[in-house]
Amino acid sequence: MKPKANKFRIRRSSPTSASAPSMAAPQEQAASPAPQPAPQRPPEQPSPASMMMGQVSSAAEESAETDLNKIKQEGLTGRQLRMARRVAQKYGLAVTSDFDAVSQLRARGIDPFERSSILELVAPGGGKTPPPSGPAQSPITPQPNKVQLPQTVPVQSKALTQAAPPQGYTPERRASEIGRIQAEMLKRRRKNIAMMLTRLAMFVLFPTVLAAYYLFFIATPMYATKTEFVIQQAQSASPSASGLAGLFQGTSMATQQDSTTVQSYLASRAAMVRLDEDHAFKAHFSQESIDPIQRLDPEATNEEAFKLYQKHVKIGYDPTEGIVRMEVIAADPETSQEFSEALVRYAEEQVDQLTARLREDQMRGAQSSYEVAEQRRQEALQKLRDVQIEAATIDPTGESAALMSRITTLETQLDKLNIELQSLLSNARPNQARVDGVRQQISLLEEQVATLRNQMTTTTGEVSSLAETNARLREAEENYQFQIAIVQQALTMMETARLEANRQVRYLSIGVEPIAPDEATYPRAFENTLVAFLLFAGLYLMVSLTVAILKEQVSS
């Protein structure tokens, strides 16, 4: 059997902190006082000398330490520990920690977490029960069947007792007091409703009535002319367009940038200034017949006129269909139609100017190339003409061929005469006269052939040889033919550039013609009155909510 040794704990703390308080405490008896036993003798504290000699803790101290460890393992909350310390203070117990308070209270038979343990400290008259005087009182024997753990104690319902009414308080007086309170509440409610209705009338109804009066009786009728047009691109006659260019060709995507540019131009100050210069835009809206709110000051600046222009000329672009919609508002229908037609003309000019520079650049390059090629052709032709005049012949090649033909003929005759001479000389006794005649003919033919050959290759004085003349003439002819080919190529390029420039042309097609209306379009009195009412009501609601929230924040 394995031997076991007892465990001892060497005291390490100071004598004052190591001494544990008494584990017995007095308990008050509820029925009748009992005789108090003799006070227990406190444990003898060790002296410093014994501490230095390695004295071990006693069994009581070891038991108290074990109880504290068990209490720590129960997982009590901070609130329960604070409650235990307060109960221990009420009973006058000297504790070193919250766990020590729980341990000492349980040792005395007191549950520190039971509600009755705290309520018993308060006397019915408002005073507190005196705490026990410590070790002089008798200890309380813990109940055998009571669990010393935090338990939920059911609260017993107690009948509430109604306080007796004061003297002189009769039911008639009570009824009169209730009626007075109800009357004050009704009066206060009526006052609040009256104040709310007053604010609504001042901040919502009154501005709405003013707006309705202006719209129905004062506002000048305005006439709106609507126009719709689309910008189109010329179709290419050649099937060379491919890829994205061929995919978007003929759709609104191909002219979206042009449509957006035209829209921006018509809504710009430049269009307003041009409309004022051509059709007196400022003078029309400065008439005395127009109400003061819509009237333009005769001395107004361009900025003020442009603000009015933005309100009376509304332009929108639909990217899905590629349609530009324009609405022009004026004080009379004829002027409205006049302004619309003028703006459409400005749009056409702007569309034409969008691609004018591109077309001009294309045509200018092709035209300049053609003009240079034509000039070189003229120079080559003049050089060919000069060579022909200098050679005094129109066709040196033909003359060369004729000379070569003559030389060939003479050489043929010369060969026949040489053959004849050889046949004559082959006789034993040739005819001398005939032999001399043949030799004379051969000599003449050789001289003629030499003369003709010299005429083709030898230069005499200022007259060039036929070979040199023929070479110069051939060079001039070849240069002339080359310049003709260049001219033909430049002409083809110019025609291609012209076709491309025509394809770049944009056209403005009007879908809805500007026609003057016969009835006033603006102001829309009922719709605008309803919008004004909703606007003022929304503003009032926002301000009221903001003020109510601020009051609540300040009061809280």
SVG drawing of the C-alpha trace seen along z (x, -y; Angstrom):
<svg xmlns="http://www.w3.org/2000/svg" viewBox="-71 -100 114 102">
<polyline fill="none" stroke="black" stroke-width="0.4" points="0.0,0.0 1.4,-3.4 2.0,-5.6 0.2,-8.9 1.5,-12.1 -0.4,-14.9 -0.4,-18.2 0.8,-21.2 0.9,-24.9 3.7,-27.1 2.5,-30.5 3.9,-33.2 1.7,-36.3 2.0,-38.7 0.7,-37.9 -2.1,-40.5 -3.4,-39.4 -2.9,-35.7 -5.2,-35.7 -8.7,-34.6 -11.7,-36.1 -13.9,-34.0 -16.2,-31.7 -19.0,-32.1 -21.4,-35.0 -24.4,-35.9 -27.9,-35.5 -31.0,-37.4 -33.8,-35.3 -37.2,-36.4 -39.4,-34.9 -37.6,-35.3 -34.1,-36.0 -32.0,-33.0 -29.1,-32.9 -25.9,-33.8 -23.0,-31.3 -19.6,-32.2 -17.6,-34.0 -15.2,-31.8 -11.5,-32.4 -9.9,-33.7 -7.2,-31.6 -3.8,-32.3 -1.8,-34.2 1.8,-33.0 4.7,-35.1 7.2,-36.4 9.7,-34.0 7.6,-31.0 7.0,-32.3 10.7,-32.5 11.0,-28.9 8.7,-27.6 5.4,-27.1 2.7,-25.6 -0.9,-26.7 -3.5,-25.4 -6.4,-23.1 -8.9,-26.0 -7.0,-28.3 -6.7,-25.4 -10.4,-24.9 -11.1,-28.6 -8.8,-28.6 -10.6,-25.6 -14.0,-27.3 -12.8,-30.4 -11.6,-28.2 -15.0,-26.5 -16.8,-29.9 -14.6,-31.2 -15.5,-28.1 -19.2,-28.9 -19.0,-31.7 -20.7,-34.4 -21.3,-37.7 -19.8,-41.1 -23.3,-42.2 -23.7,-39.3 -20.2,-39.8 -20.9,-43.5 -24.2,-42.6 -22.4,-40.1 -19.9,-42.7 -22.8,-45.2 -24.6,-42.6 -21.3,-41.8 -20.8,-45.5 -24.3,-45.7 -23.6,-42.9 -20.2,-44.4 -18.1,-41.6 -14.4,-42.2 -13.8,-40.8 -10.7,-40.9 -12.5,-40.2 -15.8,-39.7 -15.4,-35.9 -14.4,-36.1 -17.7,-38.0 -19.7,-35.2 -17.8,-32.6 -18.3,-34.3 -22.0,-35.0 -22.7,-31.4 -20.7,-30.3 -23.1,-32.3 -26.2,-30.8 -27.0,-34.0 -27.7,-33.8 -26.2,-37.0 -28.2,-36.7 -31.7,-36.2 -33.9,-39.3 -35.1,-38.9 -31.6,-39.3 -31.5,-42.8 -35.1,-43.7 -34.8,-42.7 -32.2,-45.4 -34.8,-48.1 -37.2,-48.7 -40.9,-49.4 -40.7,-52.9 -37.9,-53.8 -35.0,-53.1 -32.4,-50.4 -32.0,-47.5 -28.9,-47.6 -26.3,-45.2 -25.1,-42.5 -22.3,-43.4 -19.9,-40.8 -18.6,-37.9 -20.6,-39.0 -23.8,-37.6 -24.8,-34.0 -24.0,-32.4 -26.8,-31.5 -27.3,-27.9 -27.7,-27.3 -30.9,-25.6 -30.3,-22.0 -32.4,-21.9 -31.6,-25.4 -29.4,-25.6 -26.7,-28.2 -26.7,-29.3 -28.2,-32.2 -31.8,-31.2 -34.8,-32.8 -37.2,-33.8 -40.8,-34.1 -42.4,-37.4 -45.6,-37.0 -48.4,-39.3 -49.7,-41.6 -53.0,-43.4 -52.5,-47.1 -54.3,-49.2 -56.0,-52.3 -55.1,-55.4 -57.9,-57.1 -59.1,-60.3 -58.3,-63.5 -60.8,-65.2 -63.4,-67.4 -62.8,-65.6 -66.3,-64.6 -67.4,-62.9 -68.9,-66.2 -65.6,-67.9 -63.8,-65.1 -66.2,-65.3 -65.7,-69.0 -62.0,-68.7 -62.1,-66.0 -64.4,-68.2 -62.1,-71.2 -59.1,-69.1 -61.0,-67.9 -62.1,-71.4 -58.5,-72.6 -57.3,-69.7 -60.0,-70.4 -59.2,-74.1 -55.5,-73.4 -56.3,-70.9 -58.5,-73.5 -55.7,-76.1 -53.2,-73.8 -55.5,-72.9 -56.2,-76.6 -52.5,-77.4 -51.8,-74.6 -54.5,-75.7 -53.2,-79.3 -49.7,-78.1 -51.1,-76.0 -53.1,-79.0 -50.1,-81.3 -47.4,-79.1 -49.4,-76.8 -52.8,-78.1 -52.0,-81.8 -49.0,-81.2 -51.0,-78.7 -53.8,-81.2 -51.4,-83.9 -49.8,-81.5 -53.3,-80.5 -54.3,-84.2 -51.2,-85.0 -51.6,-81.9 -55.3,-82.4 -55.6,-86.2 -52.2,-87.9 -49.9,-85.6 -49.5,-86.4 -50.6,-83.5 -47.6,-81.9 -47.7,-80.0 -45.3,-77.0 -44.3,-75.8 -42.9,-72.2 -40.4,-70.9 -38.8,-67.6 -35.9,-66.9 -33.3,-64.2 -29.7,-64.4 -29.0,-61.9 -25.8,-60.8 -25.4,-60.1 -25.2,-56.4 -22.0,-55.1 -22.4,-53.7 -19.4,-51.4 -19.6,-48.2 -16.2,-48.8 -17.7,-49.7 -17.1,-46.9 -16.8,-46.2 -18.3,-48.7 -18.6,-51.4 -20.8,-49.1 -22.7,-48.0 -23.7,-51.4 -24.0,-53.0 -27.5,-54.4 -28.5,-54.2 -28.8,-57.0 -25.4,-55.9 -23.6,-57.2 -24.9,-60.7 -25.2,-60.8 -22.3,-63.1 -23.6,-65.5 -27.0,-65.6 -25.5,-66.3 -23.4,-69.1 -26.4,-70.7 -28.4,-70.5 -25.6,-72.2 -25.3,-74.9 -29.1,-75.7 -29.0,-75.9 -25.9,-78.2 -25.5,-82.0 -24.3,-82.1 -27.7,-81.0 -29.4,-83.4 -27.3,-86.4 -27.8,-85.4 -31.6,-85.1 -31.6,-88.5 -29.7,-90.1 -31.9,-88.5 -35.3,-88.5 -35.2,-90.9 -35.5,-88.3 -35.0,-90.8 -37.4,-93.3 -40.1,-90.7 -40.0,-89.8 -39.6,-93.4 -43.1,-94.4 -45.4,-96.1 -48.2,-93.5 -46.2,-90.8 -46.7,-90.6 -43.8,-91.9 -42.7,-88.5 -42.1,-87.2 -41.1,-90.5 -37.5,-91.2 -35.9,-94.5 -35.2,-96.6 -31.7,-97.3 -31.1,-93.7 -27.7,-92.1 -27.0,-89.1 -26.8,-86.9 -30.3,-87.9 -31.6,-87.4 -29.8,-84.0 -31.6,-82.9 -34.9,-83.8 -33.8,-82.1 -33.2,-78.8 -36.7,-79.0 -38.4,-79.6 -36.4,-77.5 -36.4,-73.8 -34.3,-71.3 -34.0,-67.6 -32.3,-64.7 -33.6,-61.1 -30.5,-58.9 -32.6,-55.7 -34.3,-57.3 -31.9,-60.0 -34.6,-62.7 -34.0,-66.3 -37.1,-67.8 -37.4,-71.6 -40.1,-73.7 -40.0,-77.5 -42.3,-79.7 -43.2,-83.2 -46.0,-85.7 -47.8,-85.3 -48.0,-82.3 -46.5,-84.0 -43.4,-85.0 -43.1,-81.5 -43.2,-80.0 -40.7,-82.6 -38.2,-81.8 -38.6,-78.0 -37.9,-78.4 -34.9,-80.6 -33.4,-78.0 -34.0,-75.2 -32.0,-77.2 -29.2,-77.7 -29.2,-74.0 -28.9,-73.2 -26.0,-75.6 -24.3,-74.1 -24.8,-70.6 -23.3,-71.7 -20.3,-73.3 -19.6,-70.1 -18.1,-68.3 -17.3,-71.2 -13.7,-71.4 -13.2,-67.7 -14.7,-67.7 -12.7,-70.8 -9.4,-69.2 -10.1,-66.0 -11.0,-67.9 -8.2,-70.4 -5.6,-67.6 -7.0,-65.8 -7.3,-68.9 -3.8,-70.1 -2.4,-66.7 -4.3,-66.8 -3.2,-70.3 0.5,-69.4 0.2,-66.4 -1.5,-68.4 1.2,-71.0 3.9,-68.4 2.1,-66.9 2.0,-70.2 5.7,-70.7 6.4,-67.2 4.3,-68.0 6.1,-71.3 9.5,-69.6 8.4,-67.0 7.2,-69.7 10.5,-71.6 12.5,-68.4 10.4,-67.9 10.9,-71.5 14.6,-71.3 14.9,-68.1 12.7,-69.6 10.8,-66.4 7.6,-65.2 8.5,-61.5 12.3,-60.9 11.6,-57.2 10.0,-57.0 12.8,-58.8 15.3,-56.5 13.4,-53.6 13.4,-55.0 17.1,-55.6 17.7,-52.2 15.6,-50.8 17.6,-52.8 20.8,-51.6 19.6,-48.1 18.5,-48.4 21.9,-50.0 23.8,-47.3 21.7,-44.6 22.6,-46.2 26.2,-46.5 26.3,-42.8 24.9,-42.0 27.5,-44.1 30.3,-42.5 29.1,-39.1 28.9,-40.2 32.4,-41.7 33.8,-38.5 32.1,-36.5 33.7,-38.8 37.1,-38.6 36.8,-34.8 37.1,-34.7 40.5,-34.3 40.1,-37.3 37.4,-39.5 35.8,-42.5 37.8,-45.4 35.2,-48.0 32.5,-46.0 34.8,-45.3 35.5,-49.0 31.8,-49.9 31.0,-47.4 33.7,-48.7 32.5,-52.2 29.0,-51.3 30.3,-49.5 32.3,-52.6 29.2,-54.8 27.1,-52.5 29.6,-52.4 29.9,-56.2 26.1,-56.4 25.8,-53.9 28.6,-55.8 26.8,-59.1 23.5,-57.7 25.2,-56.2 27.0,-59.4 23.7,-61.2 22.2,-59.0 25.1,-59.2 27.3,-62.3 26.4,-65.8 27.1,-68.5 27.1,-72.1 24.0,-72.9 22.0,-70.0 22.1,-67.0 22.4,-63.6 19.4,-61.5 20.3,-59.0 20.7,-61.8 17.5,-63.5 15.7,-60.2 17.0,-59.5 15.9,-63.0 12.5,-62.6 12.0,-59.1 12.9,-60.5 10.4,-63.3 7.7,-60.9 8.3,-58.6 8.2,-61.5 5.0,-62.7 3.4,-59.2 4.4,-59.0 2.9,-62.4 -0.3,-61.3 -0.5,-58.2 0.1,-60.4 -2.7,-62.8 -5.0,-59.9 -4.2,-58.6 -4.7,-62.1 -8.0,-62.4 -9.1,-59.1 -8.1,-60.2 -10.0,-63.4 -13.1,-61.6 -12.8,-59.3 -12.3,-62.2 -15.4,-63.9 -17.4,-60.8 -16.1,-60.5 -16.8,-64.2 -20.4,-63.6 -20.7,-60.7 -19.6,-62.9 -22.3,-65.4 -25.0,-65.5 -28.6,-66.3 -31.2,-67.7 -34.6,-66.1 -37.6,-67.8 -40.1,-65.3 -42.5,-67.8 -42.8,-71.1 -43.0,-74.2 -46.7,-75.2 -48.0,-78.1 -50.6,-77.0 -54.1,-78.6 -54.4,-78.3 -52.1,-79.3 -49.9,-76.5 -48.8,-78.2 -49.4,-78.8 -51.0,-75.6 -52.9,-77.1 -54.4,-74.1 -51.3,-71.9 -49.0,-74.7 -51.4,-75.5 -51.4,-71.9 -47.6,-71.8 -47.3,-75.0 -49.6,-73.5 -47.6,-70.3 -44.3,-72.3 -45.5,-74.6 -47.0,-71.7 -43.7,-69.7 -41.7,-72.6 -44.0,-73.2 -43.9,-69.6 -40.1,-69.5 -39.7,-72.7 -42.3,-71.4 -40.5,-68.1 -37.2,-69.8 -38.5,-72.2 -40.2,-69.3 -37.1,-67.2 -35.0,-70.2 -37.5,-70.9 -37.4,-67.3 -33.6,-67.3 -33.4,-70.5 -36.1,-69.4 -34.4,-66.0"/>
</svg>
